[in-house]
Amino acid sequence: MRTLLAFLPLLLASPLAVAAQDAGRRSADMTGWYFLSTLVYGLLGIALCVLGYFAFDKIAGLNLQHELVEDQNIALGIMLAGVFVGIAIVIGSVMLS
């Protein structure tokens, strides 16, 4: 869980930079709205990814933390990365629609 929180600034930096560039092209009175909406959608996306991780943990019936940390199961780590990418694609598509 700590490693997920360590990447939080990196995950939020990219959408905020895009929002700042987009706000520069549009009127100045909407800058706060773009920043706030980007922040809310970014946090919502991260929260949904974490919920997806816990749902996958329950559905798979494994103790993922034990498998990854103590047993150092690399194959499970690669599979979990694929699950995260899949969840992120679905969440991103839903947010854009």
Backbone as CSV, one residue per row, in Angstrom:
resi,resn,N_x,N_y,N_z,CA_x,CA_y,CA_z,C_x,C_y,C_z
1,MET,0.832,-1.188,0.000,0.000,0.000,0.000,0.877,1.253,0.000
2,ARG,2.020,1.185,0.683,2.901,2.347,0.733,3.473,2.651,-0.643
3,THR,3.743,1.598,-1.425,4.296,1.843,-2.758,3.267,2.500,-3.659
4,LEU,1.998,2.172,-3.473,0.952,2.835,-4.250,0.891,4.322,-3.914
5,LEU,1.023,4.633,-2.639,0.980,6.035,-2.228,2.229,6.787,-2.660
6,ALA,3.344,6.072,-2.844,4.568,6.728,-3.278,4.444,7.231,-4.714
7,PHE,3.657,6.540,-5.530,3.487,6.933,-6.928,2.346,7.935,-7.130
8,LEU,1.643,8.295,-6.075,0.511,9.211,-6.184,0.883,10.553,-6.807
9,PRO,1.992,11.209,-6.408,2.329,12.486,-7.056,2.601,12.336,-8.555
10,LEU,3.208,11.233,-8.954,3.462,11.018,-10.382,2.172,10.802,-11.160
11,LEU,1.231,10.095,-10.549,-0.029,9.838,-11.226,-0.863,11.107,-11.372
12,LEU,-0.746,12.013,-10.416,-1.525,13.245,-10.474,-0.851,14.324,-11.314
13,ALA,0.451,14.264,-11.483,1.180,15.326,-12.175,0.814,15.401,-13.650
14,SER,0.670,14.280,-14.309,0.409,14.274,-15.740,-0.951,14.892,-16.087
15,PRO,-2.062,14.480,-15.450,-3.342,15.114,-15.784,-3.382,16.599,-15.433
16,LEU,-2.690,16.982,-14.358,-2.691,18.389,-13.975,-1.947,19.232,-15.005
17,ALA,-0.869,18.701,-15.575,-0.130,19.435,-16.603,-0.981,19.593,-17.860
18,VAL,-1.710,18.560,-18.220,-2.586,18.641,-19.396,-3.700,19.654,-19.155
19,ALA,-4.251,19.649,-17.952,-5.309,20.605,-17.632,-4.779,22.032,-17.657
20,ALA,-3.562,22.222,-17.195,-2.978,23.566,-17.194,-2.751,24.055,-18.619
21,GLN,-2.306,23.178,-19.513,-2.110,23.568,-20.905,-3.452,23.870,-21.567
22,ASP,-4.445,23.039,-21.290,-5.763,23.241,-21.875,-6.389,24.531,-21.360
23,ALA,-6.190,24.834,-20.086,-6.762,26.045,-19.505,-6.107,27.292,-20.076
24,GLY,-4.833,27.187,-20.463,-4.150,28.337,-21.054,-4.735,28.717,-22.396
25,ARG,-5.276,27.750,-23.104,-5.879,28.020,-24.408,-7.287,28.584,-24.286
26,ARG,-7.916,28.337,-23.199,-9.295,28.789,-23.027,-9.336,30.023,-22.139
27,SER,-10.517,30.435,-21.804,-10.655,31.657,-21.013,-10.103,31.459,-19.600
28,ALA,-9.610,32.539,-19.023,-8.946,32.472,-17.725,-9.918,32.206,-16.585
29,ASP,-11.202,32.509,-16.759,-12.149,32.320,-15.666,-12.491,30.860,-15.425
30,MET,-12.161,29.956,-16.359,-12.462,28.540,-16.204,-11.273,27.744,-15.681
31,THR,-10.146,28.388,-15.414,-8.939,27.677,-15.004,-9.164,26.889,-13.719
32,GLY,-9.814,27.471,-12.755,-10.092,26.784,-11.496,-10.962,25.561,-11.685
33,TRP,-11.936,25.664,-12.585,-12.828,24.537,-12.847,-12.062,23.370,-13.462
34,TYR,-11.181,23.636,-14.422,-10.404,22.569,-15.056,-9.482,21.907,-14.042
35,PHE,-8.855,22.703,-13.227,-7.957,22.157,-12.207,-8.729,21.275,-11.235
36,LEU,-9.864,21.756,-10.748,-10.662,20.999,-9.788,-11.199,19.717,-10.396
37,SER,-11.720,19.790,-11.610,-12.269,18.582,-12.233,-11.173,17.561,-12.521
38,THR,-9.995,18.019,-12.933,-8.887,17.105,-13.171,-8.458,16.435,-11.874
39,LEU,-8.383,17.190,-10.811,-8.008,16.644,-9.514,-9.030,15.617,-9.035
40,VAL,-10.310,15.937,-9.160,-11.363,15.027,-8.705,-11.349,13.743,-9.533
41,TYR,-11.276,13.865,-10.860,-11.263,12.669,-11.701,-9.998,11.847,-11.490
42,GLY,-8.874,12.492,-11.247,-7.642,11.759,-10.976,-7.730,10.964,-9.684
43,LEU,-8.220,11.606,-8.634,-8.373,10.916,-7.354,-9.417,9.807,-7.436
44,LEU,-10.494,10.061,-8.174,-11.521,9.042,-8.355,-10.968,7.831,-9.107
45,GLY,-10.185,8.086,-10.140,-9.582,6.996,-10.901,-8.629,6.170,-10.054
46,ILE,-7.809,6.831,-9.242,-6.882,6.116,-8.365,-7.645,5.298,-7.324
47,ALA,-8.682,5.882,-6.750,-9.479,5.161,-5.758,-10.151,3.938,-6.382
48,LEU,-10.650,4.081,-7.604,-11.280,2.940,-8.269,-10.264,1.862,-8.627
49,CYS,-9.053,2.244,-8.968,-7.999,1.249,-9.221,-7.659,0.472,-7.952
50,VAL,-7.589,1.169,-6.832,-7.297,0.493,-5.564,-8.453,-0.435,-5.194
51,LEU,-9.687,0.011,-5.401,-10.837,-0.864,-5.145,-10.819,-2.074,-6.072
52,GLY,-10.407,-1.874,-7.311,-10.278,-2.989,-8.245,-9.234,-3.988,-7.784
53,TYR,-8.140,-3.487,-7.205,-7.111,-4.377,-6.662,-7.682,-5.239,-5.541
54,PHE,-8.412,-4.609,-4.618,-8.981,-5.378,-3.519,-10.038,-6.362,-4.009
55,ALA,-10.822,-5.971,-5.011,-11.812,-6.890,-5.579,-11.114,-8.074,-6.237
56,PHE,-10.039,-7.806,-6.971,-9.292,-8.895,-7.601,-8.675,-9.799,-6.549
57,ASP,-8.218,-9.226,-5.457,-7.638,-10.012,-4.364,-8.673,-10.969,-3.798
58,LYS,-9.900,-10.496,-3.628,-10.960,-11.351,-3.081,-11.406,-12.402,-4.102
59,ILE,-11.522,-11.998,-5.381,-11.978,-12.929,-6.409,-10.938,-14.018,-6.660
60,ALA,-9.667,-13.653,-6.702,-8.603,-14.619,-6.969,-8.435,-15.599,-5.815
61,GLY,-8.807,-15.208,-4.622,-8.701,-16.093,-3.475,-7.270,-16.294,-2.996
62,LEU,-6.393,-15.382,-3.351,-4.993,-15.452,-2.931,-4.694,-14.332,-1.959
63,ASN,-3.667,-14.524,-1.176,-3.156,-13.428,-0.367,-2.067,-12.764,-1.200
64,LEU,-2.437,-11.758,-1.977,-1.516,-11.172,-2.937,-0.308,-10.538,-2.262
65,GLN,-0.503,-9.923,-1.119,0.625,-9.294,-0.439,1.634,-10.354,0.005
66,HIS,1.152,-11.458,0.518,2.056,-12.538,0.933,2.785,-13.114,-0.277
67,GLU,2.056,-13.340,-1.362,2.669,-13.909,-2.566,3.721,-12.980,-3.160
68,LEU,3.433,-11.681,-3.172,4.359,-10.736,-3.796,5.550,-10.397,-2.912
69,VAL,5.312,-10.185,-1.619,6.367,-9.698,-0.738,7.200,-10.850,-0.170
70,GLU,6.538,-11.816,0.416,7.282,-12.866,1.106,7.775,-13.952,0.151
71,ASP,6.909,-14.404,-0.761,7.305,-15.463,-1.688,8.005,-14.914,-2.928
72,GLN,7.925,-13.620,-3.156,8.530,-12.938,-4.312,8.151,-13.622,-5.625
73,ASN,6.861,-13.804,-5.804,6.322,-14.450,-6.995,6.282,-13.423,-8.131
74,ILE,7.260,-13.470,-9.015,7.375,-12.492,-10.103,6.248,-12.652,-11.107
75,ALA,5.852,-13.877,-11.388,4.778,-14.115,-12.351,3.466,-13.486,-11.874
76,LEU,3.195,-13.589,-10.603,1.988,-12.978,-10.050,2.072,-11.458,-10.122
77,GLY,3.270,-10.907,-9.927,3.454,-9.459,-10.046,3.191,-8.967,-11.459
78,ILE,3.656,-9.714,-12.445,3.412,-9.341,-13.838,1.927,-9.450,-14.168
79,MET,1.281,-10.500,-13.672,-0.152,-10.653,-13.900,-0.933,-9.519,-13.224
80,LEU,-0.517,-9.141,-12.032,-1.187,-8.058,-11.308,-1.006,-6.726,-12.029
81,ALA,0.164,-6.519,-12.633,0.373,-5.304,-13.430,-0.593,-5.272,-14.610
82,GLY,-0.812,-6.401,-15.246,-1.787,-6.477,-16.338,-3.199,-6.191,-15.867
83,VAL,-3.525,-6.679,-14.686,-4.851,-6.403,-14.113,-5.015,-4.911,-13.866
84,PHE,-3.981,-4.268,-13.318,-4.047,-2.822,-13.081,-4.209,-2.046,-14.384
85,VAL,-3.481,-2.435,-15.419,-3.613,-1.753,-16.710,-5.024,-1.935,-17.257
86,GLY,-5.554,-3.140,-17.161,-6.919,-3.394,-17.633,-7.961,-2.591,-16.876
87,ILE,-7.832,-2.535,-15.564,-8.765,-1.750,-14.750,-8.646,-0.273,-15.102
88,ALA,-7.417,0.206,-15.280,-7.216,1.620,-15.605,-7.805,1.969,-16.966
89,ILE,-7.693,1.088,-17.943,-8.281,1.342,-19.260,-9.799,1.432,-19.167
90,VAL,-10.393,0.523,-18.426,-11.854,0.543,-18.270,-12.301,1.810,-17.542
91,ILE,-11.632,2.173,-16.457,-11.999,3.372,-15.701,-11.813,4.622,-16.543
92,GLY,-10.696,4.692,-17.267,-10.458,5.844,-18.133,-11.502,5.973,-19.231
93,SER,-11.901,4.852,-19.807,-12.926,4.896,-20.857,-14.271,5.350,-20.312
94,VAL,-14.600,4.890,-19.124,-15.864,5.293,-18.511,-15.852,6.780,-18.183
95,MET,-14.715,7.292,-17.705,-14.642,8.703,-17.355,-14.687,9.599,-18.586
96,LEU,-14.177,9.129,-19.699,-14.198,9.942,-20.917,-15.541,9.928,-21.616
97,SER,-16.382,8.939,-21.330,-17.673,8.865,-22.023,-18.727,9.722,-21.363
